[in-house]
Amino acid sequence: MRIRALLTAGLVGLSVLAAQTTATAQQAGDPLSEKQWGLAQLRAPEAWATSTGAGQVIAVVDTGVDLGHPELAGKLVPGATFAGCGERPAPCGNGDWLGVDGVGQPADVHGTHVAGIAAAATGNGVGIAGVAPDARIMPVKALEDGSGSFAEIGAGVRWAADNGANVINLSLGAIPGAQLLTLIGLTPETKDAIAYAREKGVVVVASAGNETAPLCGTPAWEAGALCVTATDPAELHSVYSNLGLKLDTKAVAAPGGSSLQGCDGDVWAPVPRGAGSPDCGQSDYDSLAGTSMAAPQVAGVAALLGAQGRDADGIEQALMRSARTPLVGARGLFTPLYGYGIVDAQAAVQQPM
């Protein structure tokens, strides 16, 4: 069985929501930030006066990253490739999205998009603003053509934990029911790697899945991973998103996009240069929806918290206790739709240390 990147099956419809503007990012010079309703939903700009994520490293274990993209090139630490190595010993590359064969597959734009959401360069005159403007990105390619094995992903997680990652983002997942395989020990590699990372004090954030299933998919299901469900611009649970149910109840929600409201109802972020879809009209950026887009929003906030000197347990507690449940207005209240609520960056950085 292979694990795949988590995207919804394309953009639907032509309607465009009026995006909430993020004045802070716009003034700093990120022209697409006016489309980043997710930053407003997270209240990320309001948190930047307290923390910008400086000194934190977010490992994006995914399809690799466009190492030369202007949103990411100046923010990278050394990465690694575990997918597509064949007979060569892994790691066999530096985390470039092109992989060891030098060919960029359409599905492999995913990792660049995820990395940009978490920590794209901010105030650089192009594109978007990342949730953690001063965090750095560690590109770990564990998926090729959008999928990878439990062993490849587990190896990527362990490598990231051993090479300085403070936060690991896993915007990927197996089919519903695969949780049973990890519970009975048939596919332990990713599960064990997450436990290893947590023992080393690394926060692991993972996408809930896009199958409208009741449980967080694996690896978000695993103990030690913080499961992230998706919300749309109206703060409603996204129609495709799995619920936030798992045994340890560690789950929150974050902006993942609608998939029903056109480009500006989804999540804008960089893609490999020249790989933007014609539907959304940008060459080096695109708008995608999925719990894949929700997880790096939380990984970015985790980096803001880590930069304050919090340990992994403290970061998780700050995220869950300060998260808010729409409509009822409660904080830190667990529900199946939102887990402990939509992550609130401003409230999280104000949590007691």
N, C-alpha and C positions, 0 to 999 in steps of 0.2 A: 504493500500500500504506500502511496505517495501523498505528501502534503502539498497543498497548492496555495498560491497567493489568493487573497480574498477581495475580489471585486464583484460588484453587481454586473449583470449581463448587459451593459451598455446604457446609454442615456435614452430616456423616453420623453417625448413631448417637446414642445417649443416654448412653453410659458417660462417666464423669468420672474423670480421674486425680486422685490426691492431689497437689495442686500443692506444689512446694517453696516454703516461705515465705521472705520477704525481710524479716527483722526490722527492718533499718535503715529501710526505707521505711515499714513499718507503724507503727513508733514515731513517725515523722515526720508521720503523718496522711494516708496514701494508702490508703483502705479496700480498693480492688481489688488492691493490690499482693500480697495473699496468693495471688492467682491468676497472678501473673507469674513462672512458672517460668523464663521466658527470662532474667530478670535474674540468677537464681541460676546458670543454665547459663553465662552470660557472665562471671560473677563481677564484675558491674558495681558493686554496692554496696561491695565490698572495694576498688575502685579510687578511690572518691569521696574517701577521705582524702588521696589524692595529687592528683587533678584532678577538677573537676566540669564542665569545658568552658567556664568563664567566658571571655568575650571572643570566642568562636567563633560563626560564623553558618553554619547548615546550610540550604542551599537545597533545598526539596522541589519538584522539577519534576514535576508530577503533575496531579491534577484540581482543584487549588485547596484552600483550607483554610477552615473555619468561623472567620472572624476574631473572632467574639465568644465562642467556646467558653472556659470558665473555665480549661481546661488550657493554652490557647495564647494567649489575648488579651494577657496581659502579657509575652509572650515574642517578639512579632513585630517584624520590621523591615519596611520597605516592600517590597511585592511587585509582581507584574506578571501580566497576562493576555495570552496569545498565541493561545488557542483561541477560536473563535466570533467573531472580530473582523469577519468578512465583508469589506465594502468599507472599513472603518475602518482606519487605520494601526495597526500593533501596536507596542508594547503598548497595549491598549484597556481595561485594567482593573487592579485592585489585587491580583489573586490570590485573590479571594473564590471559594469553591466554587460559588456560585450562578451565576457567569458573567455575561456582559453582558446576557443576556435575563432575569436575575433568577429563573430556574427551576432548582432543584436536582434533577439527575437521580439516580436510585438508584445508578448506578455511580459517581457523583462523591463519594460518602462516602469513597472510597479515600484521597484526599490528606490529609484530616484524621486518619485512622487512622495513616497512615505518619508524619506529622509528630509525632503524639503518642508513638509508639514511640521516636522519636529523642530528643525533648526536651520531653515534657510537664512542666508545673510539678510540682514535687515538694515534699511537705510542706504542701500547700495545703488539706488536709482533704477533698478529693474525689478520686475516680478512682484513677489509676495514678501511677507514677513513671517519668519518662523516663530513658533510658540516660545522657544528658548533661544533668543537672539545670539547669545554669546556661548552657547554650548557647541561642542564639536561633534562630528559624525565619524563613526567607525564603520566603513562599508564591509559587510561580510556576505559574500555571495554563496548561499546554500541552496538556491533554486535556479534551475535552468529551464527556459521556456515555461516559466511560471510554476514549476513543481520541483519537489525534491524529496528525498527519502528521510525517514526518521533519523537514520544514522548521520546523514549529511547535515541536517539541521542541528542535531545534538552536538556534532563536532564543532559547528559554527558557534553555538552558544558557549561551549567550553572554551574555545579559543578566545572569544570576546571577554569572558570572565577572567581569563589568565593574562590578558593583554591590556588591561586598564579601563575596561568599560565600567561606568557607574550605573547605567541603565541599558537594558537590552529590550529592543522592540521586536515583537514577532507578529507581523501582519500576515499570518498564514494559518492554515488549518486543514484538518482532515475531514472526511465525510462524517455526518452524524452516525453515531454508533461506534466510532473508533475509540471512544473513551473506554469501552470494555476491553479493548486490546491492551491498553496501558494498565488498566486495573489488574488484569490477570498476568501481566508481565510479558506479553508476547512482543511488544514493541517498546522497550524501556528506554531507548537511547535519548529521546528528547526529554522525557519525564525526568530521567536521572540527571541530565545536563542542567535542567532548570533548578533542581534541588542543589546541584553543585554550585551554580551561580549564586543562589540565595545564601548558601553557607559562606560564600566569599563576600557577602554584603552587597550584592548587585540586585537592583530592582528589575523584575522581569514583567513586562507589560505585553499582553497578547489580545488579539482580536477574538470576539465572541463567535463569529461566523455569520454567514449570510443565507442560511437555509430556513429562516423563520422557525427554528427548532427551539424547544423549551430549555435546553441545556447549553452552557458554554461548550463549544467544540474544543477538541484537543489541538494545540497545547494549552489554550486558555483554561481548560478544565483542570489542569494539573495543580497540585498543591505547590505554592510558591509563585504562581503566576497570577497577576491581577488581570481579570477578565474585563474587556471593554465592549459594551454594547453601543449602538449608534443612534444618534438623534438627527432630525431634520431641522431646517431653519426655524420652524415653529416650536422647537423643543419637544416635538412628539417623537416617540420611539419609531425609528425608521422601519418601513414596512418589510424589508428584507432581513432585518437583524434578528439573530438569535436572542433569546432572553438571557438574563444574567444569573442563571441558576447553576451553582456548583457546590460541592460538599463543604468547602471552607467559607463560602459566601463572599469571597473577595471579588467584588465586581463593582464597576462604576459605569457611567455613560459619558459619551463625548460626541462632538459633531462628526458625523460620517456622511452626511448628504441624504437627499431624498430619493434619487434615481427616477423621480417622476416629474420634476419641475424644470428641466433644462439645465444648461451649464451652470448658471448662477445659483441653482438650488443644490448643487453638489460642492465638492471641495477642490479649490484651485491650488495647484502646486507645480513645481517644475517637473518636466520629463526630460529624457535625453534629448539633446539638441537636435531639432528637426523632426522629432517624433510626435509633436502635438497633432491632435486629430483635427481635420477640417471642420468638424461640427462646431467646435468652440473657437476656432479662428486664431489660435496662437501656435507658433512653431515650436517654442521651447517650453511651453506650459500646457497643462490640460486640466480639465475638471472631471473628477472621478467620484464615485460613490461606493461605499462599502465599510464594513467594520475595520477593514485595512486602513481607512482614512481616520477612523476614530482613535485607534490605538496610539499612533504617534502624537496626537494631541495630548494624550495623557502622559506619554513618555517625555514630552517637552515640559509639562508642568512638573513631573518628577525631577527633571534636571534643575528647574528653578528651586525646588525644595532641597535637593542635594547640595546646591551651591550655598545654602544657608548652614551647612554642616550637619544636617539630619542624617541618621543612618537609614538603612532600608526599611526597617520596621516603622521608624518615625515618619518616613515619606509616605508609606502606605496608609498609616493612621491619619496623617494630615489630609490626604486625598479623600479618604472615606468619610471622615468626621465633618469635613467642610462642604462636601458635595450636597447639591440641593435637588429636591424632587419638585418638578414643575407642578403647578396648580395648587398643591397642598402647601407649598412653601416650607416644608420641613427640611432639615439638614441631618445627614447621617441616618436617614430612615431607609431601611432595605425594602425594595419592591422588586418583583421579578422583571419588570420592564427596564428599570434604570439602575439596578443594583442599589448601591448606596446613594445614587443621584448623579446628576450632571456635574462633572468636575468644575470647580470654581477656583481659578488660579489665585485671584486676589484674596479670597477667604483662606485658601490653603496656606499661602505664605505668611498669613497673620496668625496661624495656629501656634499655640505654645510649643516651644522647643522641648 
